[in-house]
Amino acid sequence: MRLSREARILGNMKRIGVVLILCFAFFGLADSIYLTQHELNGTPLLCNIQNLSGCNVVATSAYSRIFGIPLAEFGVLFYGIIFVLAALEIVIFDQLLRRTIQAVSFIGLLASLYFTFVQIFLIGAFCIYCFASALTTLFIFIFASLLEPLKRRKHAVPPPPPPYFSIPPTA
């Protein structure tokens, strides 16, 4: 009885984590779609919040595209994948899906760290939308890492030696 109650609580906590990931992925998707829309239309971003007006500098820099594709489109792809995986996880509740969410969110976190580094140290400007995306990715990664903790392998304990039996001498 107690084990099933603990299993239910753990399952509910995982579901709550997945719902939070789903919400963060939706927010990240909205952010990336906004940036993509402005990139494709060629209109400047609205970015005058507390003297943080570097969004357009970042968005028009040489670092804003990979293979000619705007980074915001990669963001749409990333958040779309996370959103679909989280939605499937709510329906299917599968360990492989949780591990996939963890792997994809880790890749997204590494990309966000790299692009934040590029903004600060190479471009010299700061984009509030990019910061929101990086923070969203960080939260997705944190909740994803809590979904399915990595289990530590227990060191194999060698079996105890067989008991010492003396063989009686043959007569």
Residue pairs with C-beta under 8 A, 6 or more apart in sequence:
11 93
14 93
14 98
14 147
14 148
15 90
15 93
17 143
17 144
17 146
17 147
18 86
18 89
18 90
18 98
18 101
18 147
19 86
19 90
20 139
20 143
21 82
21 86
21 101
21 105
21 140
21 143
21 144
21 147
22 83
22 86
22 87
22 90
24 136
24 139
24 140
24 143
25 79
25 80
25 82
25 83
25 86
25 140
26 79
26 83
27 136
28 75
28 78
28 79
28 82
28 133
28 136
28 137
28 140
29 76
29 79
29 80
29 83
31 75
31 129
31 132
31 133
31 136
32 72
32 73
32 75
32 76
32 78
32 79
32 133
33 72
33 76
34 129
35 45
35 59
35 70
35 72
35 75
35 129
36 70
36 72
36 73
36 75
36 76
38 44
38 45
38 59
39 59
39 64
39 70
39 72
39 73
40 70
44 56
45 55
45 56
45 59
45 127
45 129
47 53
47 54
47 55
47 56
47 127
47 128
47 129
49 128
52 126
52 127
52 128
54 119
54 123
54 125
54 126
54 127
55 125
55 127
55 128
55 129
55 130
57 123
57 125
57 127
58 64
58 119
58 123
58 125
58 126
58 127
58 130
59 127
61 123
61 125
63 115
63 118
63 122
63 123
64 70
64 71
65 71
66 74
71 115
74 111
75 133
78 104
78 108
78 111
78 137
79 136
81 104
82 101
82 104
82 105
82 108
82 140
85 97
85 100
85 101
85 104
86 101
88 94
88 97
89 97
89 98
89 101
95 148
98 144
98 147
98 148
99 148
101 144
101 147
102 144
102 145
102 147
102 148
105 137
105 140
105 141
105 144
105 145
106 141
106 144
108 137
108 140
108 141
109 137
109 138
109 141
111 137
112 133
112 134
112 137
112 138
113 134
115 130
115 134
116 130
116 131
116 134
119 125
119 126
119 127
119 130
120 126
